Amino acid sequence: MMYFDEHRPPHFHAEYNGNNAEILIKDAKVIKGGLPKKQLKLVLAWATLHEDELVNNWEEIETGNMKLKQIDPLR
């Protein structure tokens, strides 16, 4: 998830079973919170694969655009 009132550094939020984490886009690392080990590994792999799309969505948020592109899940 990304929110339209986000703060820097560029990041996204991941949630699993009541656990929450903020993930830095550039380095795909946790900057706040946490997830269970298995789920975190999947989220970080997904973030690495989709870094360009995440950056593009972050830039859209910063310009005030309310139309973010959906990013495919890990399969």
PDB file with SEQRES, HELIX, SHEET and CRYST1 records, atoms N, CA, C and O in Angstrom:
SEQRES   1 A   75  MET MET TYR PHE ASP GLU HIS ARG PRO PRO HIS PHE HIS          
SEQRES   2 A   75  ALA GLU TYR ASN GLY ASN ASN ALA GLU ILE LEU ILE LYS          
SEQRES   3 A   75  ASP ALA LYS VAL ILE LYS GLY GLY LEU PRO LYS LYS GLN          
SEQRES   4 A   75  LEU LYS LEU VAL LEU ALA TRP ALA THR LEU HIS GLU ASP          
SEQRES   5 A   75  GLU LEU VAL ASN ASN TRP GLU GLU ILE GLU THR GLY ASN          
SEQRES   6 A   75  MET LYS LEU LYS GLN ILE ASP PRO LEU ARG                      
HELIX    1 AA1 LYS A   37  LEU A   49  1                                  13    
HELIX    2 AA2 GLU A   51  GLU A   62  1                                  12    
SHEET    1 AA1 3 HIS A  11  TYR A  16  0                                        
SHEET    2 AA1 3 ASN A  19  LEU A  24 -1                                        
SHEET    3 AA1 3 LYS A  29  GLY A  33 -1                                        
CRYST1    1.000    1.000    1.000  90.00  90.00  90.00 P 1           1          
ATOM      1  N   MET A   1       0.834  -1.172   0.000  1.00  0.00           N  
ATOM      2  CA  MET A   1       0.000   0.000   0.000  1.00  0.00           C  
ATOM      3  C   MET A   1       0.881   1.237   0.000  1.00  0.00           C  
ATOM      4  O   MET A   1       1.967   1.252   0.578  1.00  0.00           O  
ATOM      5  N   MET A   2       0.390   2.263  -0.655  1.00  0.00           N  
ATOM      6  CA  MET A   2       0.981   3.590  -0.571  1.00  0.00           C  
ATOM      7  C   MET A   2      -0.153   4.548  -0.244  1.00  0.00           C  
ATOM      8  O   MET A   2      -1.285   4.366  -0.691  1.00  0.00           O  
ATOM      9  N   TYR A   3       0.162   5.559   0.531  1.00  0.00           N  
ATOM     10  CA  TYR A   3      -0.835   6.543   0.928  1.00  0.00           C  
ATOM     11  C   TYR A   3      -0.502   7.883   0.285  1.00  0.00           C  
ATOM     12  O   TYR A   3       0.662   8.184   0.020  1.00  0.00           O  
ATOM     13  N   PHE A   4      -1.530   8.682   0.038  1.00  0.00           N  
ATOM     14  CA  PHE A   4      -1.328   9.940  -0.661  1.00  0.00           C  
ATOM     15  C   PHE A   4      -0.742  11.047   0.215  1.00  0.00           C  
ATOM     16  O   PHE A   4      -0.379  12.103  -0.302  1.00  0.00           O  
ATOM     17  N   ASP A   5      -0.645  10.834   1.501  1.00  0.00           N  
ATOM     18  CA  ASP A   5      -0.022  11.821   2.386  1.00  0.00           C  
ATOM     19  C   ASP A   5       1.304  11.291   2.930  1.00  0.00           C  
ATOM     20  O   ASP A   5       1.650  11.532   4.087  1.00  0.00           O  
ATOM     21  N   GLU A   6       2.031  10.577   2.100  1.00  0.00           N  
ATOM     22  CA  GLU A   6       3.269   9.921   2.501  1.00  0.00           C  
ATOM     23  C   GLU A   6       4.388  10.913   2.824  1.00  0.00           C  
ATOM     24  O   GLU A   6       4.354  12.072   2.410  1.00  0.00           O  
ATOM     25  N   HIS A   7       5.349  10.439   3.550  1.00  0.00           N  
ATOM     26  CA  HIS A   7       6.547  11.182   3.919  1.00  0.00           C  
ATOM     27  C   HIS A   7       7.743  10.479   3.300  1.00  0.00           C  
ATOM     28  O   HIS A   7       7.680   9.287   3.000  1.00  0.00           O  
ATOM     29  N   ARG A   8       8.819  11.205   3.111  1.00  0.00           N  
ATOM     30  CA  ARG A   8      10.051  10.608   2.601  1.00  0.00           C  
ATOM     31  C   ARG A   8      10.726   9.824   3.716  1.00  0.00           C  
ATOM     32  O   ARG A   8      10.464  10.117   4.882  1.00  0.00           O  
ATOM     33  N   PRO A   9      11.550   8.879   3.439  1.00  0.00           N  
ATOM     34  CA  PRO A   9      12.032   8.428   2.140  1.00  0.00           C  
ATOM     35  C   PRO A   9      10.959   7.608   1.418  1.00  0.00           C  
ATOM     36  O   PRO A   9      10.015   7.133   2.050  1.00  0.00           O  
ATOM     37  N   PRO A  10      11.099   7.441   0.100  1.00  0.00           N  
ATOM     38  CA  PRO A  10      10.133   6.662  -0.671  1.00  0.00           C  
ATOM     39  C   PRO A  10      10.015   5.233  -0.129  1.00  0.00           C  
ATOM     40  O   PRO A  10      11.006   4.512  -0.013  1.00  0.00           O  
ATOM     41  N   HIS A  11       8.787   4.847   0.198  1.00  0.00           N  
ATOM     42  CA  HIS A  11       8.544   3.538   0.800  1.00  0.00           C  
ATOM     43  C   HIS A  11       7.117   3.099   0.505  1.00  0.00           C  
ATOM     44  O   HIS A  11       6.311   3.859  -0.034  1.00  0.00           O  
ATOM     45  N   PHE A  12       6.826   1.859   0.869  1.00  0.00           N  
ATOM     46  CA  PHE A  12       5.459   1.362   0.809  1.00  0.00           C  
ATOM     47  C   PHE A  12       5.189   0.582   2.087  1.00  0.00           C  
ATOM     48  O   PHE A  12       6.103   0.252   2.843  1.00  0.00           O  
ATOM     49  N   HIS A  13       3.923   0.300   2.306  1.00  0.00           N  
ATOM     50  CA  HIS A  13       3.494  -0.417   3.498  1.00  0.00           C  
ATOM     51  C   HIS A  13       3.070  -1.825   3.110  1.00  0.00           C  
ATOM     52  O   HIS A  13       2.409  -2.020   2.090  1.00  0.00           O  
ATOM     53  N   ALA A  14       3.445  -2.790   3.909  1.00  0.00           N  
ATOM     54  CA  ALA A  14       3.031  -4.180   3.708  1.00  0.00           C  
ATOM     55  C   ALA A  14       2.379  -4.657   5.001  1.00  0.00           C  
ATOM     56  O   ALA A  14       2.819  -4.320   6.100  1.00  0.00           O  
ATOM     57  N   GLU A  15       1.324  -5.445   4.845  1.00  0.00           N  
ATOM     58  CA  GLU A  15       0.601  -5.954   6.006  1.00  0.00           C  
ATOM     59  C   GLU A  15       0.347  -7.441   5.831  1.00  0.00           C  
ATOM     60  O   GLU A  15       0.015  -7.902   4.738  1.00  0.00           O  
ATOM     61  N   TYR A  16       0.504  -8.184   6.912  1.00  0.00           N  
ATOM     62  CA  TYR A  16       0.198  -9.608   6.897  1.00  0.00           C  
ATOM     63  C   TYR A  16      -0.262 -10.030   8.288  1.00  0.00           C  
ATOM     64  O   TYR A  16       0.480  -9.912   9.264  1.00  0.00           O  
ATOM     65  N   ASN A  17      -1.477 -10.515   8.363  1.00  0.00           N  
ATOM     66  CA  ASN A  17      -2.004 -11.109   9.586  1.00  0.00           C  
ATOM     67  C   ASN A  17      -1.773 -10.225  10.821  1.00  0.00           C  
ATOM     68  O   ASN A  17      -1.343 -10.711  11.867  1.00  0.00           O  
ATOM     69  N   GLY A  18      -2.057  -8.940  10.689  1.00  0.00           N  
ATOM     70  CA  GLY A  18      -1.912  -8.013  11.808  1.00  0.00           C  
ATOM     71  C   GLY A  18      -0.522  -7.436  11.991  1.00  0.00           C  
ATOM     72  O   GLY A  18      -0.322  -6.580  12.852  1.00  0.00           O  
ATOM     73  N   ASN A  19       0.436  -7.882  11.207  1.00  0.00           N  
ATOM     74  CA  ASN A  19       1.804  -7.338  11.251  1.00  0.00           C  
ATOM     75  C   ASN A  19       1.942  -6.302  10.143  1.00  0.00           C  
ATOM     76  O   ASN A  19       1.422  -6.482   9.042  1.00  0.00           O  
ATOM     77  N   ASN A  20       2.644  -5.223  10.442  1.00  0.00           N  
ATOM     78  CA  ASN A  20       2.821  -4.147   9.476  1.00  0.00           C  
ATOM     79  C   ASN A  20       4.292  -3.781   9.354  1.00  0.00           C  
ATOM     80  O   ASN A  20       5.046  -3.824  10.325  1.00  0.00           O  
ATOM     81  N   ALA A  21       4.680  -3.420   8.138  1.00  0.00           N  
ATOM     82  CA  ALA A  21       6.060  -2.990   7.903  1.00  0.00           C  
ATOM     83  C   ALA A  21       6.070  -1.885   6.866  1.00  0.00           C  
ATOM     84  O   ALA A  21       5.268  -1.886   5.932  1.00  0.00           O  
ATOM     85  N   GLU A  22       6.979  -0.949   7.035  1.00  0.00           N  
ATOM     86  CA  GLU A  22       7.271   0.043   6.009  1.00  0.00           C  
ATOM     87  C   GLU A  22       8.556  -0.409   5.336  1.00  0.00           C  
ATOM     88  O   GLU A  22       9.558  -0.679   5.997  1.00  0.00           O  
ATOM     89  N   ILE A  23       8.513  -0.489   4.005  1.00  0.00           N  
ATOM     90  CA  ILE A  23       9.640  -1.010   3.233  1.00  0.00           C  
ATOM     91  C   ILE A  23      10.213   0.097   2.360  1.00  0.00           C  
ATOM     92  O   ILE A  23       9.490   0.717   1.580  1.00  0.00           O  
ATOM     93  N   LEU A  24      11.498   0.340   2.489  1.00  0.00           N  
ATOM     94  CA  LEU A  24      12.188   1.310   1.653  1.00  0.00           C  
ATOM     95  C   LEU A  24      12.230   0.798   0.222  1.00  0.00           C  
ATOM     96  O   LEU A  24      12.628  -0.343  -0.016  1.00  0.00           O  
ATOM     97  N   ILE A  25      11.827   1.624  -0.728  1.00  0.00           N  
ATOM     98  CA  ILE A  25      11.770   1.178  -2.121  1.00  0.00           C  
ATOM     99  C   ILE A  25      13.164   0.935  -2.688  1.00  0.00           C  
ATOM    100  O   ILE A  25      13.411  -0.109  -3.291  1.00  0.00           O  
ATOM    101  N   LYS A  26      14.066   1.877  -2.505  1.00  0.00           N  
ATOM    102  CA  LYS A  26      15.378   1.797  -3.149  1.00  0.00           C  
ATOM    103  C   LYS A  26      16.178   0.557  -2.745  1.00  0.00           C  
ATOM    104  O   LYS A  26      16.772  -0.102  -3.599  1.00  0.00           O  
ATOM    105  N   ASP A  27      16.196   0.249  -1.489  1.00  0.00           N  
ATOM    106  CA  ASP A  27      17.028  -0.859  -1.006  1.00  0.00           C  
ATOM    107  C   ASP A  27      16.233  -2.101  -0.619  1.00  0.00           C  
ATOM    108  O   ASP A  27      16.811  -3.108  -0.211  1.00  0.00           O  
ATOM    109  N   ALA A  28      14.902  -2.030  -0.746  1.00  0.00           N  
ATOM    110  CA  ALA A  28      14.024  -3.139  -0.349  1.00  0.00           C  
ATOM    111  C   ALA A  28      14.396  -3.641   1.047  1.00  0.00           C  
ATOM    112  O   ALA A  28      14.709  -4.816   1.240  1.00  0.00           O  
ATOM    113  N   LYS A  29      14.353  -2.716   2.020  1.00  0.00           N  
ATOM    114  CA  LYS A  29      14.616  -3.123   3.396  1.00  0.00           C  
ATOM    115  C   LYS A  29      13.589  -2.474   4.320  1.00  0.00           C  
ATOM    116  O   LYS A  29      13.021  -1.428   4.007  1.00  0.00           O  
ATOM    117  N   VAL A  30      13.368  -3.113   5.452  1.00  0.00           N  
ATOM    118  CA  VAL A  30      12.385  -2.637   6.420  1.00  0.00           C  
ATOM    119  C   VAL A  30      12.934  -1.396   7.128  1.00  0.00           C  
ATOM    120  O   VAL A  30      14.066  -1.381   7.612  1.00  0.00           O  
ATOM    121  N   ILE A  31      12.094  -0.354   7.173  1.00  0.00           N  
ATOM    122  CA  ILE A  31      12.497   0.848   7.909  1.00  0.00           C  
ATOM    123  C   ILE A  31      11.645   1.036   9.167  1.00  0.00           C  
ATOM    124  O   ILE A  31      11.982   1.836  10.041  1.00  0.00           O  
ATOM    125  N   LYS A  32      10.535   0.287   9.250  1.00  0.00           N  
ATOM    126  CA  LYS A  32       9.695   0.372  10.445  1.00  0.00           C  
ATOM    127  C   LYS A  32       8.793  -0.856  10.504  1.00  0.00           C  
ATOM    128  O   LYS A  32       8.263  -1.295   9.484  1.00  0.00           O  
ATOM    129  N   GLY A  33       8.624  -1.403  11.695  1.00  0.00           N  
ATOM    130  CA  GLY A  33       7.744  -2.546  11.872  1.00  0.00           C  
ATOM    131  C   GLY A  33       8.392  -3.839  11.431  1.00  0.00           C  
ATOM    132  O   GLY A  33       9.617  -3.953  11.395  1.00  0.00           O  
ATOM    133  N   GLY A  34       7.553  -4.825  11.091  1.00  0.00           N  
ATOM    134  CA  GLY A  34       8.080  -6.107  10.654  1.00  0.00           C  
ATOM    135  C   GLY A  34       6.984  -7.054  10.225  1.00  0.00           C  
ATOM    136  O   GLY A  34       5.804  -6.831  10.496  1.00  0.00           O  
ATOM    137  N   LEU A  35       7.388  -8.102   9.560  1.00  0.00           N  
ATOM    138  CA  LEU A  35       6.511  -9.171   9.098  1.00  0.00           C  
ATOM    139  C   LEU A  35       7.151 -10.497   9.478  1.00  0.00           C  
ATOM    140  O   LEU A  35       8.355 -10.547   9.731  1.00  0.00           O  
ATOM    141  N   PRO A  36       6.363 -11.581   9.523  1.00  0.00           N  
ATOM    142  CA  PRO A  36       6.988 -12.893   9.737  1.00  0.00           C  
ATOM    143  C   PRO A  36       8.038 -13.168   8.653  1.00  0.00           C  
ATOM    144  O   PRO A  36       7.921 -12.688   7.526  1.00  0.00           O  
ATOM    145  N   LYS A  37       9.049 -13.936   9.008  1.00  0.00           N  
ATOM    146  CA  LYS A  37      10.214 -14.151   8.143  1.00  0.00           C  
ATOM    147  C   LYS A  37       9.852 -14.580   6.718  1.00  0.00           C  
ATOM    148  O   LYS A  37      10.363 -14.006   5.757  1.00  0.00           O  
ATOM    149  N   LYS A  38       8.986 -15.572   6.571  1.00  0.00           N  
ATOM    150  CA  LYS A  38       8.623 -16.081   5.245  1.00  0.00           C  
ATOM    151  C   LYS A  38       7.932 -15.008   4.409  1.00  0.00           C  
ATOM    152  O   LYS A  38       8.260 -14.825   3.237  1.00  0.00           O  
ATOM    153  N   GLN A  39       6.985 -14.306   5.002  1.00  0.00           N  
ATOM    154  CA  GLN A  39       6.252 -13.273   4.275  1.00  0.00           C  
ATOM    155  C   GLN A  39       7.156 -12.090   3.945  1.00  0.00           C  
ATOM    156  O   GLN A  39       7.040 -11.503   2.869  1.00  0.00           O  
ATOM    157  N   LEU A  40       8.050 -11.738   4.859  1.00  0.00           N  
ATOM    158  CA  LEU A  40       8.976 -10.642   4.589  1.00  0.00           C  
ATOM    159  C   LEU A  40       9.873 -10.979   3.402  1.00  0.00           C  
ATOM    160  O   LEU A  40      10.122 -10.129   2.546  1.00  0.00           O  
ATOM    161  N   LYS A  41      10.351 -12.201   3.352  1.00  0.00           N  
ATOM    162  CA  LYS A  41      11.203 -12.628   2.237  1.00  0.00           C  
ATOM    163  C   LYS A  41      10.468 -12.470   0.906  1.00  0.00           C  
ATOM    164  O   LYS A  41      11.051 -12.008  -0.075  1.00  0.00           O  
ATOM    165  N   LEU A  42       9.196 -12.850   0.872  1.00  0.00           N  
ATOM    166  CA  LEU A  42       8.396 -12.709  -0.353  1.00  0.00           C  
ATOM    167  C   LEU A  42       8.176 -11.246  -0.717  1.00  0.00           C  
ATOM    168  O   LEU A  42       8.293 -10.870  -1.883  1.00  0.00           O  
ATOM    169  N   VAL A  43       7.857 -10.426   0.273  1.00  0.00           N  
ATOM    170  CA  VAL A  43       7.624  -9.002   0.016  1.00  0.00           C  
ATOM    171  C   VAL A  43       8.889  -8.329  -0.506  1.00  0.00           C  
ATOM    172  O   VAL A  43       8.823  -7.536  -1.445  1.00  0.00           O  
ATOM    173  N   LEU A  44      10.024  -8.634   0.085  1.00  0.00           N  
ATOM    174  CA  LEU A  44      11.283  -8.021  -0.362  1.00  0.00           C  
ATOM    175  C   LEU A  44      11.651  -8.478  -1.772  1.00  0.00           C  
ATOM    176  O   LEU A  44      12.171  -7.686  -2.559  1.00  0.00           O  
ATOM    177  N   ALA A  45      11.391  -9.735  -2.100  1.00  0.00           N  
ATOM    178  CA  ALA A  45      11.642 -10.227  -3.461  1.00  0.00           C  
ATOM    179  C   ALA A  45      10.728  -9.498  -4.447  1.00  0.00           C  
ATOM    180  O   ALA A  45      11.167  -9.085  -5.521  1.00  0.00           O  
ATOM    181  N   TRP A  46       9.458  -9.344  -4.077  1.00  0.00           N  
ATOM    182  CA  TRP A  46       8.497  -8.632  -4.920  1.00  0.00           C  
ATOM    183  C   TRP A  46       8.947  -7.184  -5.135  1.00  0.00           C  
ATOM    184  O   TRP A  46       8.907  -6.675  -6.255  1.00  0.00           O  
ATOM    185  N   ALA A  47       9.376  -6.525  -4.050  1.00  0.00           N  
ATOM    186  CA  ALA A  47       9.806  -5.126  -4.144  1.00  0.00           C  
ATOM    187  C   ALA A  47      11.005  -4.972  -5.067  1.00  0.00           C  
ATOM    188  O   ALA A  47      11.088  -4.004  -5.822  1.00  0.00           O  
ATOM    189  N   THR A  48      11.918  -5.906  -5.014  1.00  0.00           N  
ATOM    190  CA  THR A  48      13.087  -5.861  -5.887  1.00  0.00           C  
ATOM    191  C   THR A  48      12.673  -6.004  -7.346  1.00  0.00           C  
ATOM    192  O   THR A  48      13.173  -5.285  -8.211  1.00  0.00           O  
ATOM    193  N   LEU A  49      11.765  -6.928  -7.618  1.00  0.00           N  
ATOM    194  CA  LEU A  49      11.292  -7.147  -8.993  1.00  0.00           C  
ATOM    195  C   LEU A  49      10.516  -5.949  -9.551  1.00  0.00           C  
ATOM    196  O   LEU A  49      10.526  -5.706 -10.758  1.00  0.00           O  
ATOM    197  N   HIS A  50       9.857  -5.216  -8.680  1.00  0.00           N  
ATOM    198  CA  HIS A  50       8.963  -4.138  -9.117  1.00  0.00           C  
ATOM    199  C   HIS A  50       9.450  -2.750  -8.686  1.00  0.00           C  
ATOM    200  O   HIS A  50       8.653  -1.822  -8.552  1.00  0.00           O  
ATOM    201  N   GLU A  51      10.749  -2.618  -8.472  1.00  0.00           N  
ATOM    202  CA  GLU A  51      11.284  -1.341  -7.992  1.00  0.00           C  
ATOM    203  C   GLU A  51      10.910  -0.171  -8.903  1.00  0.00           C  
ATOM    204  O   GLU A  51      10.500   0.881  -8.413  1.00  0.00           O  
ATOM    205  N   ASP A  52      11.044  -0.337 -10.206  1.00  0.00           N  
ATOM    206  CA  ASP A  52      10.732   0.761 -11.128  1.00  0.00           C  
ATOM    207  C   ASP A  52       9.271   1.184 -11.022  1.00  0.00           C  
ATOM    208  O   ASP A  52       8.964   2.376 -11.025  1.00  0.00           O  
ATOM    209  N   GLU A  53       8.376   0.215 -10.928  1.00  0.00           N  
ATOM    210  CA  GLU A  53       6.948   0.525 -10.808  1.00  0.00           C  
ATOM    211  C   GLU A  53       6.642   1.212  -9.485  1.00  0.00           C  
ATOM    212  O   GLU A  53       5.825   2.131  -9.433  1.00  0.00           O  
ATOM    213  N   LEU A  54       7.292   0.771  -8.423  1.00  0.00           N  
ATOM    214  CA  LEU A  54       7.103   1.409  -7.119  1.00  0.00           C  
ATOM    215  C   LEU A  54       7.593   2.854  -7.138  1.00  0.00           C  
ATOM    216  O   LEU A  54       6.936   3.747  -6.602  1.00  0.00           O  
ATOM    217  N   VAL A  55       8.753   3.080  -7.759  1.00  0.00           N  
ATOM    218  CA  VAL A  55       9.290   4.440  -7.878  1.00  0.00           C  
ATOM    219  C   VAL A  55       8.330   5.313  -8.681  1.00  0.00           C  
ATOM    220  O   VAL A  55       8.061   6.454  -8.304  1.00  0.00           O  
ATOM    221  N   ASN A  56       7.817   4.783  -9.778  1.00  0.00           N  
ATOM    222  CA  ASN A  56       6.872   5.551 -10.594  1.00  0.00           C  
ATOM    223  C   ASN A  56       5.632   5.922  -9.794  1.00  0.00           C  
ATOM    224  O   ASN A  56       5.167   7.059  -9.872  1.00  0.00           O  
ATOM    225  N   ASN A  57       5.091   4.987  -9.029  1.00  0.00           N  
ATOM    226  CA  ASN A  57       3.921   5.302  -8.211  1.00  0.00           C  
ATOM    227  C   ASN A  57       4.254   6.335  -7.145  1.00  0.00           C  
ATOM    228  O   ASN A  57       3.449   7.225  -6.869  1.00  0.00           O  
ATOM    229  N   TRP A  58       5.434   6.224  -6.545  1.00  0.00           N  
ATOM    230  CA  TRP A  58       5.838   7.210  -5.534  1.00  0.00           C  
ATOM    231  C   TRP A  58       5.909   8.608  -6.165  1.00  0.00           C  
ATOM    232  O   TRP A  58       5.438   9.584  -5.582  1.00  0.00           O  
ATOM    233  N   GLU A  59       6.496   8.688  -7.346  1.00  0.00           N  
ATOM    234  CA  GLU A  59       6.596   9.982  -8.034  1.00  0.00           C  
ATOM    235  C   GLU A  59       5.209  10.534  -8.358  1.00  0.00           C  
ATOM    236  O   GLU A  59       5.000  11.745  -8.295  1.00  0.00           O  
ATOM    237  N   GLU A  60       4.270   9.675  -8.700  1.00  0.00           N  
ATOM    238  CA  GLU A  60       2.897  10.107  -8.955  1.00  0.00           C  
ATOM    239  C   GLU A  60       2.277  10.699  -7.687  1.00  0.00           C  
ATOM    240  O   GLU A  60       1.582  11.713  -7.749  1.00  0.00           O  
ATOM    241  N   ILE A  61       2.528  10.072  -6.551  1.00  0.00           N  
ATOM    242  CA  ILE A  61       2.019  10.602  -5.282  1.00  0.00           C  
ATOM    243  C   ILE A  61       2.585  11.992  -5.033  1.00  0.00           C  
ATOM    244  O   ILE A  61       1.854  12.905  -4.648  1.00  0.00           O  
ATOM    245  N   GLU A  62       3.882  12.152  -5.252  1.00  0.00           N  
ATOM    246  CA  GLU A  62       4.522  13.444  -4.994  1.00  0.00           C  
ATOM    247  C   GLU A  62       3.995  14.555  -5.894  1.00  0.00           C  
ATOM    248  O   GLU A  62       4.009  15.722  -5.503  1.00  0.00           O  
ATOM    249  N   THR A  63       3.528  14.209  -7.098  1.00  0.00           N  
ATOM    250  CA  THR A  63       2.978  15.229  -7.993  1.00  0.00           C  
ATOM    251  C   THR A  63       1.490  15.443  -7.763  1.00  0.00           C  
ATOM    252  O   THR A  63       0.875  16.279  -8.425  1.00  0.00           O  
ATOM    253  N   GLY A  64       0.904  14.695  -6.827  1.00  0.00           N  
ATOM    254  CA  GLY A  64      -0.503  14.869  -6.516  1.00  0.00           C  
ATOM    255  C   GLY A  64      -1.437  14.068  -7.403  1.00  0.00           C  
ATOM    256  O   GLY A  64      -2.654  14.242  -7.328  1.00  0.00           O  
ATOM    257  N   ASN A  65      -0.901  13.203  -8.233  1.00  0.00           N  
ATOM    258  CA  ASN A  65      -1.729  12.370  -9.101  1.00  0.00           C  
ATOM    259  C   ASN A  65      -2.406  11.289  -8.255  1.00  0.00           C  
ATOM    260  O   ASN A  65      -1.746  10.609  -7.469  1.00  0.00           O  
ATOM    261  N   MET A  66      -3.696  11.137  -8.415  1.00  0.00           N  
ATOM    262  CA  MET A  66      -4.455  10.173  -7.624  1.00  0.00           C  
ATOM    263  C   MET A  66      -4.663   8.855  -8.375  1.00  0.00           C  
ATOM    264  O   MET A  66      -5.441   8.013  -7.927  1.00  0.00           O  
ATOM    265  N   LYS A  67      -3.984   8.664  -9.505  1.00  0.00           N  
ATOM    266  CA  LYS A  67      -4.168   7.461 -10.310  1.00  0.00           C  
ATOM    267  C   LYS A  67      -2.892   6.632 -10.335  1.00  0.00           C  
ATOM    268  O   LYS A  67      -2.109   6.701 -11.282  1.00  0.00           O  
ATOM    269  N   LEU A  68      -2.697   5.854  -9.291  1.00  0.00           N  
ATOM    270  CA  LEU A  68      -1.524   4.981  -9.235  1.00  0.00           C  
ATOM    271  C   LEU A  68      -1.799   3.721 -10.035  1.00  0.00           C  
ATOM    272  O   LEU A  68      -2.942   3.280 -10.161  1.00  0.00           O  
ATOM    273  N   LYS A  69      -0.750   3.159 -10.565  1.00  0.00           N  
ATOM    274  CA  LYS A  69      -0.871   1.918 -11.329  1.00  0.00           C  
ATOM    275  C   LYS A  69      -0.781   0.730 -10.381  1.00  0.00           C  
ATOM    276  O   LYS A  69       0.085   0.689  -9.506  1.00  0.00           O  
ATOM    277  N   GLN A  70      -1.670  -0.228 -10.556  1.00  0.00           N  
ATOM    278  CA  GLN A  70      -1.622  -1.443  -9.764  1.00  0.00           C  
ATOM    279  C   GLN A  70      -0.426  -2.266 -10.195  1.00  0.00           C  
ATOM    280  O   GLN A  70      -0.132  -2.372 -11.386  1.00  0.00           O  
ATOM    281  N   ILE A  71       0.261  -2.846  -9.230  1.00  0.00           N  
ATOM    282  CA  ILE A  71       1.447  -3.658  -9.509  1.00  0.00           C  
ATOM    283  C   ILE A  71       1.086  -5.123  -9.288  1.00  0.00           C  
ATOM    284  O   ILE A  71       0.483  -5.485  -8.277  1.00  0.00           O  
ATOM    285  N   ASP A  72       1.464  -5.951 -10.247  1.00  0.00           N  
ATOM    286  CA  ASP A  72       1.135  -7.369 -10.162  1.00  0.00           C  
ATOM    287  C   ASP A  72       1.729  -8.011  -8.921  1.00  0.00           C  
ATOM    288  O   ASP A  72       2.836  -7.667  -8.506  1.00  0.00           O  
ATOM    289  N   PRO A  73       0.991  -8.947  -8.325  1.00  0.00           N  
ATOM    290  CA  PRO A  73       1.512  -9.670  -7.160  1.00  0.00           C  
ATOM    291  C   PRO A  73       2.579 -10.681  -7.567  1.00  0.00           C  
ATOM    292  O   PRO A  73       2.741 -10.987  -8.749  1.00  0.00           O  
ATOM    293  N   LEU A  74       3.294 -11.189  -6.586  1.00  0.00           N  
ATOM    294  CA  LEU A  74       4.263 -12.258  -6.813  1.00  0.00           C  
ATOM    295  C   LEU A  74       3.505 -13.535  -7.108  1.00  0.00           C  
ATOM    296  O   LEU A  74       2.535 -13.851  -6.418  1.00  0.00           O  
ATOM    297  N   ARG A  75       3.926 -14.271  -8.113  1.00  0.00           N  
ATOM    298  CA  ARG A  75       3.228 -15.515  -8.470  1.00  0.00           C  
ATOM    299  C   ARG A  75       4.146 -16.692  -8.346  1.00  0.00           C  
ATOM    300  O   ARG A  75       3.737 -17.824  -8.604  1.00  0.00           O  
TER     301      ARG A  75                                                      
END                                                                             
